[in-house]
Amino acid sequence: MNKLAAFAITILLVSGAALWFLAPDAFNEFIKEQIETIGSKTTAQTVNVEKVDFRLTKGAAAIYGFSITNPKGYQQPQAFTLGKINLDVDVSSLTNEPIIVEKFEIKDAKAFIEFTKAGKSNIKDILDAINQQLPKAQQPVEEETQKAEPKVAINTLLLSGIGLSLDLRQLGLKEYQESLPAINLGSIGGKTGLPASELGIEIGKKVIDAIWQQAKKVQKDKLAEKIKAELAAKKAELKAKAEEKKAELKRKAEQKKVELAAKAKQKEAELKEKAKNKLGSFLDKIKD
């Protein structure tokens, strides 16, 4: 197997969000099938790709319509979709090592992340499945393949147009739609590059971790907003009850005041009546 073919078959293993390969044009359909087959095995889900278009002699490669289905027990049909993956390859490096990918850009990435009451998440389930498969994926089938595996370095790994659908309904919230800013994940492989299979794992981990960290941040923010809203509502409820109690006490005080005033007036009238009666009796005695 020549160097380009080995490069095509091994460059990027799935790590939850995507499985990518580089290959000459003649390998496009073959690579598409490999992405779907190995990707499905690695993620324990169904991986689909619409098409691939590699033109390495022009330093360009692209993968379209990559998707991973959701694990059982979750609502959304898919966990991830990637609209397009663009690779800008340094053509002059194809006959040397490491092969240089100037820019590896993932466009229109959509992650459909769900959290359960038990604290589980579909993305975490996929990551767990990948972790079980990666050691096997890293083992070369034969020594010749190991020797033929090229080293690759990526100067810039970029995520752009990221859409995050975060379902927190089981946590008492709702489903949120977030647009994340572009994420530059930096370079991979350094000056010497990494074996393509190792590079693939590194890319996958970086991509998944970036999306996972963003999802957890949004989850944390939304839960904090919920707690803040609940505290504000409780505070408002307590304040309303306090105001109601204050008004009730004031009403009772006013009522008591009226009652006391009425009793005082009645007492005054009674005293006046008694005084009048006594005065009348006294005058009657004088007359007698």
ZADRENRO-703787 format. One record per atom (N, C-alpha, C): z, x, y; residue in three letters. Coordinates in steps of 0.001 Angstrom, whole numbers, plus 500000, padded with zeros to 6 digits. Example, Ala and Ser with C-alpha at 12.3 -4.5 7.8 and 13.67 -1.06 7.14 Angstrom:
<recs>
507800513190494310ALA
507800512300495500ALA
507800513200496700ALA
507080512850497750SER
507140513670498940SER
507870512900500030SER
</recs>
This chain:
<recs>
500000500852498823MET
500000500000500000MET
500000500892501232MET
499049500653502188ASN
498969501529503344ASN
500084501232504342ASN
500159502050505351LYS
501260501959506293LYS
501289500628507033LYS
500138500124507481LEU
500099498856508201LEU
500518497702507314LEU
500116497750506064ALA
500497496668505148ALA
502004496669504931ALA
502565497869504723ALA
504020497961504545ALA
504734497491505800ALA
504199497867506925PHE
504747497430508206PHE
504700495910508299PHE
503583495336507851ALA
503409493882507913ALA
504430493163507052ALA
504688493677505884ILE
505533492967504925ILE
507014493129505220ILE
507410494225505851THR
508845494516505947THR
509464494423507324THR
508684494227508392ILE
509245494504509722ILE
510436493643510112ILE
510385492338509843LEU
511498491530510323LEU
511944490498509298LEU
513148490687508763LEU
513704489723507812LEU
514485488667508583LEU
514498487461508063VAL
515188486360508742VAL
516677486642508843VAL
517248486299509988SER
518699486293510122SER
519115484991510782SER
518606483890510315GLY
519027482579510775GLY
518075481928511732GLY
517548482646512709ALA
516686482019513693ALA
515224482247513398ALA
514869483364512779ALA
513448483637512597ALA
513205484727511571ALA
512004484723511018LEU
511542485781510121LEU
510167486168510614LEU
510007487443510997TRP
508752487851511614TRP
508176489070510900TRP
506854489129510855PHE
506159490264510265PHE
504990490671511165PHE
504613491934511061LEU
503398492409511696LEU
502374492742510615LEU
501122492401510851ALA
500088492695509871ALA
498734492667510538ALA
497721493325509944PRO
496358493210510455PRO
495873491775510302PRO
494770491449510972ASP
494230490084510930ASP
493998489591509514ASP
493553490472508649ALA
493225490073507274ALA
494445489575506519ALA
495608489923506995PHE
496837489532506309PHE
497499488292506909PHE
496859487669507882ASN
497509486572508601ASN
498020485460507683ASN
497163484960506811GLU
497570483867505931GLU
498618484344504928GLU
498415485561504450PHE
499371486137503517PHE
500748486273504160PHE
500766486760505406ILE
502025486950506106ILE
502683485606506391ILE
501883484617506741LYS
502418483274506973LYS
503155482778505718LYS
502532482963504560GLU
503145482542503301GLU
504409483343503007GLU
504377484642503326GLN
505545485485503096GLN
506708485077503997GLN
506386484763505251ILE
507425484316506169ILE
508109483069505611ILE
507320482122505145GLU
507858480862504647GLU
508635481054503348GLU
508086481867502448THR
508729482064501143THR
510031482846501261THR
509962484016501888ILE
511150484866501997ILE
512156484247502968ILE
511634483629504035GLY
512526482978504994GLY
513316481858504352GLY
512656481063503517SER
513346479959502840SER
514408480480501886SER
514090481550501172LYS
515050482133500236LYS
516250482720500982LYS
515969483393502086THR
517032484074502818THR
517986483105503508THR
517448482011504048THR
518288481066504795THR
518818479926503933THR
518291479794502701ALA
518635478670501823ALA
518184477347502431ALA
517217477420503337GLN
516616476240503953GLN
515093476378503871GLN
514393475323504293THR
512932475373504287THR
512440475957505601THR
511669477035505502VAL
511086477682506675VAL
509594477359506723VAL
509126476925507883ASN
507713476613508076ASN
507154477388509255ASN
505883477782509147VAL
505178478464510230VAL
503815477804510386VAL
503433477478511606GLU
502122476870511823GLU
501010477883511596GLU
501084479019512245LYS
500059480056512052LYS
500542481387512601LYS
499867482447512178VAL
500120483780512718VAL
498793484366513182VAL
498865485219514174ASP
497652485824514724ASP
497966487252515137ASP
497610488203514255PHE
497901489610514505PHE
496627490384514777PHE
496602491038515907ARG
495469491874516303ARG
496022493230516748ARG
496451493962515756LEU
497150495210516054LEU
496251496249516711LEU
494964496173516441THR
494061497140517083THR
494011496912518590THR
494394495710518997LYS
494464495401520426LYS
495904495434520938LYS
496819495766520031GLY
498215495863520434GLY
498874494515520657GLY
498350493471520014ALA
498906492129520217ALA
499153491445518886ALA
500212490657518841ALA
500523489877517652ALA
501299488640518087ALA
501129487564517336ALA
501819486322517709ALA
502089485480516473ALA
503192484760516530ILE
503558483801515484ILE
503820482471516189ILE
503284481389515640TYR
503399480082516272TYR
504129479088515364TYR
504929478237515985GLY
505532477112515289GLY
506438477482514138GLY
507388478339514388PHE
508362478722513363PHE
509518477730513387PHE
509967477276512214SER
511087476335512175SER
511908476516510906SER
513190476172511005ILE
514117476198509870ILE
514796474831509780ILE
514778474232508612THR
515409472924508444THR
516932473052508486THR
517576471929508728ASN
519032471886508801ASN
519645471825507406ASN
520820472409507212PRO
521529472247505938PRO
521888470776505720PRO
522151470421504482LYS
522534469046504162LYS
523863468714504838LYS
523976467447505239GLY
525209466998505860GLY
525158466971507368GLY
524048467448507950TYR
523898467433509402TYR
522802466451509798TYR
522838466027511051GLN
521998464923511501GLN
520556465327511815GLN
520388466424512522GLN
519052466829512954GLN
518203467315511776GLN
516901467036511795PRO
516040467525510703PRO
515866469047510714PRO
515966469662511906GLN
515763471106512021GLN
516947471760512716GLN
517194473005512337ALA
518244473779512992ALA
517668474634514116ALA
516459475183513882PHE
515807476039514873PHE
514310475774514897PHE
513735475869516078THR
512278475930516208THR
511960477016517243THR
510920477758516970LEU
510466478789517903LEU
509006478496518229LEU
508732478215519493GLY
507370477864519866GLY
506380478992519626GLY
506716480173520109LYS
505798481305519981LYS
506577482606520054LYS
506125483568519259ILE
506692484911519301ILE
505572485884519643ILE
505714486573520753ASN
504714487548521187ASN
505210488970520953ASN
504316489802520451LEU
504648491208520263LEU
503589492067520945LEU
504054492945521833ASP
503172493924522465ASP
503407495268521790ASP
502394495702521046VAL
502538496920520241VAL
501812498082520899VAL
502462499227520904ASP
501821500456521395ASP
500843500935520327ASP
499551500705520567VAL
498514501014519573VAL
498546502486519183VAL
498821503342520138SER
498817504783519862SER
499912505193518892SER
500925504330518709SER
502032504671517819SER
501804504217516379SER
500711503512516118LEU
500493502953514786LEU
500271504021513720LEU
499859505185514135THR
499640506272513171THR
500793507270513181THR
501851506929513921ASN
503000507826514013ASN
504281507070513665ASN
505360507779513695GLU
506659507140513557GLU
507556507601514697GLU
508303506679515275PRO
508316505263514913PRO
507150504501515536PRO
506791503384514941ILE
505857502461515562ILE
506602501788516705ILE
505986501732517873ILE
506659501219519059ILE
506176499803519383ILE
507129498895519420VAL
506863497550519943VAL
507433497531521356VAL
506541497513522347GLU
506992497573523732GLU
507839496354524090GLU
507378495182523681LYS
508131493964523978LYS
508007492981522826LYS
509133492490522403PHE
509216491476521360PHE
509820490245522034PHE
508989489264522354GLU
509460488122523137GLU
509386486828522341GLU
510504486133522281ILE
510587484831521622ILE
510572483770522707ILE
509546482912522678LYS
509393481888523713LYS
509681480500523155LYS
510175479657524045ASP
510425478245523699ASP
511270478115522432ASP
512367478832522410ALA
513299478728521281ALA
514186477504521469ALA
514294476704520429LYS
515141475510520478LYS
516145475588519330LYS
517410475470519681ALA
518470475480518666ALA
519172474128518685ALA
519266473514517501PHE
519914472212517367PHE
521241472433516633PHE
522299472587517397ILE
523574473006516837ILE
524538471832516785ILE
525166471662515626GLU
526104470570515425GLU
527461471121514978GLU
528524470532515511PHE
529885470877515109PHE
530530469663514444PHE
531306469904513388THR
531978468822512684THR
533461468777513050THR
534146467708512635LYS
535578467583512885LYS
536353468717512231LYS
535826469198511095ALA
536503470277510353ALA
536248471648510978ALA
535468471688512070GLY
535196472959512727GLY
533988473696512173GLY
533260473055511250LYS
532063473684510693LYS
530891473502511642LYS
529849474305511423SER
528640474199512229SER
527435474547511369SER
526315473893511644ASN
525109474162510859ASN
524636475608511005ASN
524748476150512203ILE
524301477531512401ILE
525185478494511619ILE
526473478174511533LYS
527395479021510764LYS
527069478935509278LYS
526712477749508798ASP
526327477591507396ASP
525096478435507072ASP
524133478431507992ILE
522921479230507789ILE
523250480714507801ILE
524095481135508709LEU
524494482541508768LEU
525206482973507490LEU
526048482088506953ASP
526747482403505703ASP
525751482572504562ASP
524747481699504525ALA
523725481796503485ALA
522945483097503618ALA
522646483487504840ILE
521903484726505080ILE
522723485936504645ILE
524007485922504980ASN
524868487044504612ASN
524940487240503097ASN
524796486148502355GLN
524797486249500893GLN
523487486830500371GLN
522412486635501128GLN
521091487060500677GLN
520683488432501201GLN
521214488825502338LEU
520749490063502966LEU
520897491319502113LEU
521996491500501388PRO
522086492702500548PRO
520948492800499550PRO
520542491664498970LYS
519415491672498028LYS
518123491952498743LYS
518011491393499969ALA
516777491592500718ALA
516602493042501129ALA
517726493765501262GLN
517655495150501705GLN
517293496108500566GLN
517418495672499324GLN
517150496556498207GLN
515655496666497958GLN
515085497882497983PRO
513649498040497740PRO
513310497735496282PRO
512150497160496081VAL
511728496808494729VAL
511391498058493932VAL
510742499004494598GLU
510379500236493898GLU
510404501394494883GLU
510500502586494358GLU
510644503784495185GLU
509467503975496110GLU
508253503643495639GLU
507062503846496454GLU
507126502976497708GLU
507606501735497534THR
507731500836498675THR
508725501390499676THR
509836501961499150GLN
510855502528500021GLN
510280503670500842GLN
509504504530500213LYS
508917505664500911LYS
507882505198501927LYS
507177504095501594ALA
506103503636502468ALA
506630502852503661ALA
507903502411503595GLU
508427501569504667GLU
508464502343505979GLU
507755501849506994PRO
507692502570508269PRO
508942502361509102PRO
509131503236510068LYS
510203503063511029LYS
509625502453512301LYS
510398501564512873VAL
509918500821514041VAL
511005500821515107VAL
510586500881516345ALA
511517500786517469ALA
511002499731518441ALA
511912498954518963ILE
511566497927519943ILE
512192498315521275ILE
511353498362522294ASN
511867498735523616ASN
512581497580524304ASN
512047496372524149THR
512659495209524790THR
512586493999523870THR
513742493434523569LEU
513818492194522798LEU
514252491096523762LEU
513395490095523927LEU
513615489098524972LEU
513552487680524422LEU
514521486872524829LEU
514514485440524525LEU
514275484691525830LEU
513296483783525840SER
513031483022527061SER
512733481570526719SER
512960480700527695GLY
512717479275527484GLY
513599478685526406GLY
514879479046526411ILE
515792478625525356ILE
516353477236525657ILE
516162476328524726GLY
516737475004524836GLY
517822474833523786GLY
518978474383524228LEU
520110474236523324LEU
520521472768523248LEU
520435472210522049SER
520929470860521811SER
522247470992521071SER
523322470595521724LEU
524660470793521177LEU
525315469443520907LEU
525493469138519630ASP
526052467850519219ASP
527548467990518968ASP
528340467446519892LEU
529801467523519778LEU
530409466137519588LEU
529618465197519076ARG
530107463816518939ARG
531273463705517972ARG
531283464539516940GLN
532392464477515994GLN
533677465061516571GLN
533570465728517703LEU
534752466277518377LEU
535189465379519526LEU
534633464164519550GLY
535022463210520581GLY
534267463365521878GLY
533205464156521874LEU
532394464332523081LEU
531047463637522886LEU
529975464254523290LYS
528655463664523117LYS
527640464765522823LYS
526376464401522833GLU
525321465390522590GLU
524825465916523931GLU
524798467231524057TYR
524423467855525319TYR
523099468604525186TYR
522315468568526256GLN
521070469314526322GLN
521223470388527401GLN
521104471632526999GLU
521278472737527935GLU
520035473627527948GLU
519677474108529134SER
518604475098529262SER
519263476431529594SER
519079477390528722LEU
519730478683528915LEU
518805479649529644LEU
519372480547530425PRO
518546481554531092PRO
517973482544530083PRO
516928483237530478ALA
516344484255529611ALA
517398485302529264ALA
517357485774528031ILE
518329486757527557ILE
517609488028527135ILE
517932489117527785ASN
517376490413527410ASN
518360491092526465ASN
517956491243525211LEU
518840491824524201LEU
518672493333524082LEU
517918493898525010GLY
517804495350525056GLY
516857495932524024GLY
517069497174523707SER
516203497896522770SER
516858497980521397SER
516047498238520404ILE
516534498388519034ILE
515829499579518385ILE
516589500387517709GLY
515984501483516951GLY
516061502840517604GLY
516340502854518914GLY
516434504143519597GLY
515132504927519579GLY
515234506233519661LYS
514048507091519700LYS
513425507291518323LYS
514266507258517284THR
513746507523515937THR
513315506257515218THR
513752505088515696GLY
513400503836515053GLY
514258503561513822GLY
514095502380513275LEU
514783501974512058LEU
513757501569511015LEU
514096501731509725PRO
513215501168508705PRO
512974499702509028PRO
511766499222508825ALA
511398497875509268ALA
512342496801508762ALA
512785496910507511SER
513675495889506963SER
515025495894507683SER
515546497083507990GLU
516805497177508725GLU
516640496668510149GLU
515487496963510735LEU
515204496503512085LEU
515193494977512118LEU
514610494391511079GLY
514556492936511011GLY
515925492317510994GLY
516824492908510221ILE
518193492404510156ILE
518863492538511516ILE
518651493654512171GLU
519253493890513481GLU
518734492880514507GLU
517432492620514484ILE
516861491633515406ILE
517448490262515133ILE
517455489893513858GLY
517974488576513497GLY
519408488385513938GLY
520232489406513695LYS
521641489312514082LYS
521791489178515590LYS
520998489955516323LYS
521084489890517782LYS
520669488527518302LYS
519575488012517762VAL
519067486718518221VAL
520058485611517902VAL
520499485564516640ILE
521428484514516227ILE
522744484632516990ILE
523240485849517129ASP
524516486029517820ASP
524407485582519272ASP
523272485896519929ALA
523093485495521326ALA
523130483976521459ALA
522398483278520575ILE
522374481814520629ILE
523739481248520250ILE
524366481828519234TRP
525673481358518774TRP
526732481521519871TRP
526709482667520554GLN
527669482899521635GLN
527474481899522769GLN
526209481616523078GLN
525929480632524126GLN
526413479246523702GLN
526180478908522426ALA
526611477600521919ALA
528127477474521985ALA
528838478530521593LYS
530296478488521630LYS
530812478400523061LYS
530119479068523969LYS
530519479012525382LYS
530365477592525914LYS
529213476968525605VAL
528987475592526058VAL
530021474662525430VAL
530284474872524122GLN
531290474050523438GLN
532655474195524119GLN
533033475429524402LYS
534321475693525049LYS
534386475027526419LYS
533281475149527181ASP
533243474557528518ASP
533355473033528445ASP
532634472435527496LYS
532656470975527385LYS
534024470476526928LYS
534645471199525994LEU
535990470820525554LEU
536993470981526701LEU
536811472048527493ALA
537698472257528649ALA
537509471133529664ALA
536257470718529862GLU
535979469610530770GLU
536631468325530256GLU
536562468121528939LYS
537173466928528356LYS
538681466935528579LYS
539313468090528294ILE
540761468202528470ILE
541134468003529938ILE
540334468597530822LYS
540581468461532257LYS
540462467000532681LYS
539423466324532175ALA
539219464909532512ALA
540355464054531960ALA
540787464369530724GLU
541886463613530123GLU
543182463816530898GLU
543426465075531317LEU
544628465356532110LEU
544574464641533460LEU
543364464650534064ALA
543201463964535346ALA
543427462467535188ALA
542903461911534084ALA
543076460482533821ALA
544551460156533580ALA
545237461041532825LYS
546664460839532551LYS
547466460940533842LYS
547109461905534676LYS
547786462083535957LYS
547595460851536829LYS
546348460353536846ALA
546053459158537637ALA
546817457953537094ALA
546907457867535750GLU
547642456767535123GLU
549118456829535482GLU
549707458034535399LEU
551118458204535746LEU
551370457906537229LEU
550426458353538060LYS
550550458098539486LYS
550494456602539767LYS
549561455913539083ALA
549433454462539269ALA
550700453750538819ALA
551254454196537687LYS
552495453594537192LYS
553645453857538157LYS
553676455089538712ALA
554729455436539666ALA
554610454580540918ALA
553365454402541397GLU
553138453573542578GLU
553514452122542288GLU
553164451682541081GLU
553492450319540680GLU
555010450132540614GLU
555701451143540054LYS
557165451082539962LYS
557789451102541349LYS
557225451950542215LYS
557719452042543587LYS
557547450708544306LYS
556376450104544122ALA
556113448807544757ALA
557046447731544209ALA
557307447786542891GLU
558204446819542262GLU
559623446962542801GLU
560075448228542935LEU
561408448476543478LEU
561501448007544933LEU
560434448249545674LYS
560410447823547073LYS
560446446303547159LYS
559659445657546274ARG
559629444197546254ARG
561012443635545924ARG
561644444244544908LYS
562985443793544527LYS
563993444026545637LYS
563858445170546309ALA
564763445489547418ALA
564602444473548548ALA
563344444140548851GLU
563081443159549894GLU
563636441791549492GLU
563436441461548211GLN
563939440179547710GLN
565466440134547790GLN
566091441252547411LYS
567552441344547461LYS
568045441222548898LYS
567315441863549801LYS
567657441817551218LYS
567604440386551741LYS
566545439674551335VAL
566401438272551753VAL
567538437420551188VAL
567826437682549892GLU
568902436925549251GLU
570240437180549934GLU
570514438464550256LEU
571769438801550925LEU
571837438187552318LEU
570693438220553007ALA
570660437621554343ALA
570930436124554266ALA
570329435481553238ALA
570533434041553063ALA
571988433735552743ALA
572587434547551874LYS
573997434351551524LYS
574899434569552737LYS
574563435605553519ALA
575357435892554721ALA
575262434737555710ALA
574066434190555858LYS
573865433071556770LYS
574622431835556291LYS
574552431645554949GLN
575273430511554365GLN
576780430667554563GLN
577253431902554351LYS
578681432196554524LYS
579099431974555970LYS
578231432414556861GLU
578504432240558283GLU
578596430755558631GLU
577688429977558063ALA
577682428533558321ALA
578947427890557771ALA
579350428347556586GLU
580572427810555975GLU
581787428141556818GLU
581847429374557315LEU
582967429783558160LEU
582999428981559462LEU
581834428776560032LYS
581760427996561260LYS
582243426570561019LYS
581799426036559844GLU
582204424667559497GLU
583719424576559310GLU
584289425571558640LYS
585749425598558440LYS
586480425726559779LYS
585938426602560612ALA
586560426797561930ALA
586499425509562749ALA
585391424830562661LYS
585205423577563380LYS
586192422515562887LYS
586309422479561560ASN
587234421503560968ASN
588679421799561365ASN
589053423077561356LYS
590406423458561745LYS
590668423120563215LYS
589661423400564038LEU
589801423110565465LEU
589967421600565694LEU
589187420861564925GLY
589286419385565047GLY
590655418887564656GLY
591200419444563588SER
592540419053563122SER
593600419417564152SER
593440420602564739PHE
594396421074565751PHE
594384420156566977PHE
593213419761567412LEU
593105418882568580LEU
593680417501568296LEU
593467417057567069ASP
594018415762566686ASP
595545415781566726ASP
596162416902566309LYS
597620417030566327LYS
598139417031567758LYS
597402417707568649ILE
597830417776570065ILE
597838416361570687ILE
596809415605570360LYS
596705414250570897LYS
597871413383570415LYS
598251413617569201ASP
599342412836568645ASP
600642413244569335ASP
</recs>
